[in-house]
Amino acid sequence: MILLYERLGVQNPFDKEGAFVTSPILSPLVLAAVRFTFAFYTLFTLIFVLVWDAIRLHIADAYFSYFTELSYIGLCAYFFASGVQTLVYALSQGRSYPLQKWPRFLQFLHVLLFATITAFPIITTIIYWSALHPSSPFTERFDVWSNTSMHAFNTIFASFEILCTHGGPAPWVHTPFLILLLAGYLGVVYITHRTEGFYAISFLNPQKEGATLAGWIIGIGAATVVIFAITRMLCVAREWIACRFSCGMGNAHRVNLPVERIDEWETIDIEPPSSPRRTDGESSSETANEFEKVVRRKRENVV
């Protein structure tokens, strides 16, 4: 079981370097403030859209049938969870945060949630603006704001976690979990059609799409894997750049790559003694022994 959790990205001890609560460019306290800002904005958006759908459009029953709303809920949950952990970490002066002591299953869920919020929002944005966006421009302010928030800001929020924090990269073994979640949502689409009489995603209508339906399903799955791979590479590149900058500035704050603490080293300047004039009875080995004694004395003085 221990080996299984490690392969799922849950090390023991969990996140000893504070990857999920630190940033290469922000202090933990500022990072917590940014995450809470995103959390409250996404929460406000979700509630406002739900109330609007219920009062103005009378379609609140379909709210949880859309992948946009579901992935946005995931973003909101992650920012609240990570915001709390980061705030506690900042207030503890960087000593620890609660998730490090929680059960390993909850740690795994947090790591998996990170993998989903760095992949699904990008998939949502690409599919919406390429295949689902209406041809006519939006006429109401609500439509402009809600679609911008849920189909553009979502990718910006995800990009912040990818580029501006030390989180990730998620392990490759999380890829099947993402595919399973997408397959689960496929079931939600057809359950919604059975119970509500409509398809939450129009191109998943088998009567309308016919043979191309399989292409859509396989294509979305493949695109998810590609985006997951790209986000992993971005996380690795981010850590490499952070390591280069931190090493160059003598700051080993926190990077995934090993960084030596240069301040723990002391420079010992040892100059070899000038070679004395050798008499006929002296040998080169005696001179070398004398040099070693001088070096030993200097080291003892430093210590």
C-alpha positions as CSV (number, residue, x, y, z in Angstrom):
1,M,0.0,0.0,0.0
2,I,2.9,2.4,0.8
3,L,4.5,1.8,-2.6
4,L,1.1,2.3,-4.3
5,Y,0.7,5.7,-2.6
6,E,4.2,6.8,-3.6
7,R,3.5,5.9,-7.2
8,L,0.3,8.0,-7.0
9,G,2.4,11.0,-6.0
10,V,2.0,10.8,-2.3
11,Q,5.4,10.6,-0.7
12,N,6.2,9.8,2.9
13,P,6.6,12.3,4.5
14,F,4.1,14.1,2.3
15,D,5.4,17.3,0.6
16,K,8.3,17.9,3.0
17,E,9.5,20.8,0.8
18,G,6.1,22.6,0.8
19,A,5.5,22.4,-2.9
20,F,1.8,22.8,-2.7
21,V,2.0,25.9,-0.5
22,T,4.9,27.8,-2.0
23,S,5.6,29.9,-5.1
24,P,8.8,30.8,-6.9
25,I,7.7,34.4,-7.1
26,L,5.3,35.0,-4.2
27,S,5.6,34.6,-0.5
28,P,3.3,32.0,1.1
29,L,1.1,34.7,2.6
30,V,0.6,36.5,-0.7
31,L,0.0,33.1,-2.4
32,A,-2.7,32.4,0.1
33,A,-4.3,35.8,-0.6
34,V,-4.3,35.1,-4.4
35,R,-5.8,31.7,-3.9
36,F,-8.5,33.0,-1.7
37,T,-9.3,35.7,-4.2
38,F,-9.7,33.1,-6.9
39,A,-11.7,30.9,-4.6
40,F,-14.2,33.6,-3.7
41,Y,-14.5,34.8,-7.3
42,T,-15.3,31.3,-8.6
43,L,-17.7,30.7,-5.7
44,F,-19.5,34.0,-6.5
45,T,-19.7,33.1,-10.2
46,L,-21.1,29.6,-9.5
47,I,-23.8,30.9,-7.1
48,F,-24.7,33.9,-9.3
49,V,-25.0,31.7,-12.4
50,L,-27.1,29.1,-10.5
51,V,-29.5,31.8,-9.2
52,W,-29.7,33.4,-12.7
53,D,-30.5,30.0,-14.2
54,A,-33.2,29.4,-11.6
55,I,-34.9,32.8,-11.6
56,R,-34.4,34.2,-15.1
57,L,-34.0,31.1,-17.3
58,H,-35.7,28.4,-15.2
59,I,-33.1,25.8,-16.2
60,A,-31.5,25.3,-12.8
61,D,-32.3,21.6,-13.0
62,A,-29.6,21.2,-15.7
63,Y,-26.9,23.1,-13.7
64,F,-24.9,20.1,-12.7
65,S,-25.2,18.5,-16.1
66,Y,-22.6,20.7,-17.8
67,F,-18.9,20.0,-17.7
68,T,-18.2,23.7,-17.5
69,E,-19.9,24.0,-14.1
70,L,-18.5,20.8,-12.8
71,S,-14.9,21.7,-13.7
72,Y,-15.4,25.2,-12.3
73,I,-16.6,23.6,-9.0
74,G,-13.3,21.7,-9.0
75,L,-11.4,24.9,-9.4
76,C,-13.3,26.6,-6.6
77,A,-12.8,23.6,-4.3
78,Y,-9.0,23.5,-5.0
79,F,-8.5,27.2,-4.4
80,F,-10.3,27.0,-1.1
81,A,-8.5,23.9,0.0
82,S,-5.1,25.1,-1.1
83,G,-5.8,28.6,0.2
84,V,-6.4,27.3,3.8
85,Q,-3.3,25.1,3.7
86,T,-1.1,27.9,2.4
87,L,-2.4,30.3,5.0
88,V,-1.7,27.9,7.8
89,Y,1.8,27.3,6.3
90,A,2.4,31.1,6.2
91,L,1.2,31.7,9.8
92,S,3.4,28.8,11.0
93,Q,6.5,30.6,9.5
94,G,6.9,27.8,6.9
95,R,7.1,24.9,9.4
96,S,4.2,22.8,8.2
97,Y,0.6,22.7,7.1
98,P,-2.3,20.4,8.1
99,L,-2.5,18.2,5.0
100,Q,1.0,16.9,5.7
101,K,-0.4,15.1,8.8
102,W,-3.7,14.0,7.3
103,P,-4.5,10.4,6.1
104,R,-2.7,9.5,2.9
105,F,-5.9,9.0,1.0
106,L,-6.8,12.7,1.5
107,Q,-3.3,13.6,0.4
108,F,-3.8,11.6,-2.7
109,L,-7.2,13.3,-3.4
110,H,-5.5,16.7,-3.1
111,V,-2.7,15.7,-5.6
112,L,-5.4,14.3,-8.0
113,L,-7.4,17.4,-7.6
114,F,-4.4,19.4,-8.7
115,A,-4.1,17.2,-11.8
116,T,-7.7,17.8,-12.7
117,I,-7.7,21.6,-12.3
118,T,-4.6,21.9,-14.5
119,A,-6.1,19.9,-17.3
120,F,-10.0,20.1,-17.3
121,P,-10.3,23.9,-17.4
122,I,-8.0,24.1,-20.5
123,I,-10.0,21.3,-22.2
124,T,-13.2,23.2,-21.4
125,T,-11.9,26.5,-22.9
126,I,-10.7,24.8,-26.1
127,I,-13.9,22.8,-26.7
128,Y,-16.2,25.8,-25.9
129,W,-14.5,28.4,-28.1
130,S,-13.8,25.9,-31.0
131,A,-17.0,23.9,-31.1
132,L,-19.8,25.2,-28.8
133,H,-19.5,29.0,-29.0
134,P,-22.5,30.5,-30.7
135,S,-21.8,32.1,-34.0
136,S,-23.7,35.3,-33.1
137,P,-22.1,37.6,-30.5
138,F,-23.4,37.8,-27.0
139,T,-26.1,40.4,-26.5
140,E,-26.5,40.5,-22.7
141,R,-24.0,41.5,-20.1
142,F,-24.7,38.4,-18.1
143,D,-23.7,36.1,-21.1
144,V,-20.5,38.1,-21.7
145,W,-19.5,38.0,-18.0
146,S,-20.5,34.3,-17.3
147,N,-18.9,32.9,-20.4
148,T,-15.7,34.9,-19.9
149,S,-15.5,33.8,-16.3
150,M,-16.2,30.1,-17.0
151,H,-14.6,29.7,-20.4
152,A,-11.6,32.1,-20.2
153,F,-10.8,33.0,-16.6
154,N,-10.8,29.3,-15.8
155,T,-7.7,28.7,-17.9
156,I,-6.1,31.8,-16.5
157,F,-6.6,30.4,-13.0
158,A,-5.2,27.0,-14.0
159,S,-2.2,28.6,-15.7
160,F,-1.5,30.5,-12.4
161,E,-1.2,27.2,-10.6
162,I,1.0,25.7,-13.3
163,L,3.4,28.6,-13.8
164,C,3.4,30.5,-10.5
165,T,3.4,27.8,-7.8
166,H,5.6,24.9,-7.0
167,G,2.8,22.4,-7.3
168,G,3.3,19.4,-9.6
169,P,4.1,17.9,-11.9
170,A,1.4,15.3,-11.4
171,P,2.6,11.7,-11.9
172,W,1.8,10.0,-15.2
173,V,-0.3,7.4,-13.3
174,H,-2.9,10.1,-12.9
175,T,-3.7,10.0,-16.6
176,P,-6.1,7.0,-16.3
177,F,-8.0,8.8,-13.5
178,L,-8.6,11.8,-15.7
179,I,-9.9,9.5,-18.5
180,L,-12.1,7.7,-16.0
181,L,-13.6,11.0,-14.8
182,L,-14.3,12.0,-18.4
183,A,-15.9,8.6,-19.0
184,G,-18.0,9.2,-15.9
185,Y,-19.2,12.6,-17.3
186,L,-20.1,10.9,-20.5
187,G,-22.6,8.9,-18.5
188,V,-23.9,12.1,-16.9
189,V,-24.6,13.4,-20.4
190,Y,-26.7,10.4,-21.4
191,I,-28.5,10.2,-18.0
192,T,-29.4,13.9,-18.4
193,H,-30.8,13.2,-21.9
194,R,-32.8,10.3,-20.5
195,T,-34.2,12.3,-17.6
196,E,-34.3,15.9,-18.9
197,G,-34.6,15.4,-22.7
198,F,-31.5,17.3,-23.9
199,Y,-27.8,16.8,-24.5
200,A,-25.6,18.9,-22.3
201,I,-23.0,18.8,-25.1
202,S,-24.5,18.9,-28.5
203,F,-21.9,16.9,-30.4
204,L,-22.5,13.9,-28.1
205,N,-25.9,13.4,-29.7
206,P,-25.6,10.1,-31.6
207,Q,-28.6,10.8,-33.8
208,K,-27.1,14.0,-35.0
209,E,-23.4,13.1,-35.1
210,G,-23.6,9.5,-36.2
211,A,-20.2,7.9,-36.8
212,T,-18.4,11.1,-35.9
213,L,-19.5,10.6,-32.3
214,A,-16.7,8.1,-31.7
215,G,-14.2,10.5,-33.1
216,W,-15.3,13.2,-30.7
217,I,-15.0,10.9,-27.7
218,I,-11.6,9.6,-28.7
219,G,-10.4,13.0,-29.7
220,I,-11.4,14.6,-26.3
221,G,-9.7,11.7,-24.5
222,A,-6.5,12.1,-26.6
223,A,-6.6,15.9,-26.1
224,T,-6.8,15.5,-22.4
225,V,-3.7,13.3,-22.4
226,V,-1.8,15.8,-24.6
227,I,-2.7,18.7,-22.3
228,F,-1.8,16.7,-19.2
229,A,1.6,16.0,-20.8
230,I,2.1,19.7,-21.7
231,T,1.2,20.9,-18.2
232,R,3.7,18.4,-16.8
233,M,6.5,19.7,-19.0
234,L,5.6,23.3,-18.0
235,C,5.8,22.3,-14.4
236,V,9.2,20.7,-14.9
237,A,10.5,23.7,-16.9
238,R,9.2,26.0,-14.2
239,E,11.1,24.2,-11.5
240,W,14.3,24.1,-13.7
241,I,14.0,27.9,-14.2
242,A,13.3,28.5,-10.5
243,C,16.3,26.4,-9.6
244,R,18.6,28.3,-12.0
245,F,17.4,31.7,-10.5
246,S,17.5,30.6,-6.9
247,C,21.0,29.1,-7.3
248,G,22.2,32.2,-9.2
249,M,20.9,34.5,-6.4
250,G,22.2,32.2,-3.6
251,N,18.6,31.5,-2.5
252,A,17.6,27.9,-1.9
253,H,14.0,28.7,-1.0
254,R,12.3,25.7,-2.4
255,V,12.8,23.9,-5.7
256,N,12.2,20.3,-6.6
257,L,15.7,20.0,-7.9
258,P,18.4,19.6,-5.3
259,V,20.1,22.8,-4.2
260,E,23.1,22.8,-2.0
261,R,23.2,25.3,0.9
262,I,26.3,27.2,0.0
263,D,26.3,29.0,3.3
264,E,27.1,25.8,5.1
265,W,30.5,25.6,3.4
266,E,33.6,27.5,4.5
267,T,36.3,28.5,2.2
268,I,39.8,27.6,3.5
269,D,42.6,29.4,1.8
270,I,45.7,27.4,2.1
271,E,48.9,28.5,0.5
272,P,51.6,25.9,0.2
273,P,54.7,26.9,2.0
274,S,57.6,28.1,0.0
275,S,59.9,25.2,-0.8
276,P,62.9,25.4,1.5
277,R,66.3,24.9,0.3
278,R,67.0,21.3,0.5
279,T,70.2,20.0,2.0
280,D,71.8,17.0,0.7
281,G,70.2,14.9,3.5
282,E,66.5,16.0,2.8
283,S,64.3,14.1,0.4
284,S,61.2,15.1,-1.5
285,S,59.0,12.9,0.7
286,E,60.1,14.9,3.8
287,T,59.1,18.1,2.1
288,A,55.6,16.6,1.2
289,N,55.2,15.5,4.8
290,E,56.0,19.0,6.1
291,F,53.4,20.5,3.7
292,E,50.7,18.1,5.0
293,K,51.4,19.1,8.5
294,V,50.9,22.8,7.7
295,V,47.6,22.0,5.9
296,R,46.4,20.0,8.9
297,R,47.3,22.8,11.4
298,K,45.4,25.4,9.3
299,R,42.3,23.2,9.1
300,E,42.3,22.7,12.9
301,N,42.5,26.4,13.4
302,V,39.5,27.0,11.1
303,V,37.4,24.4,13.0
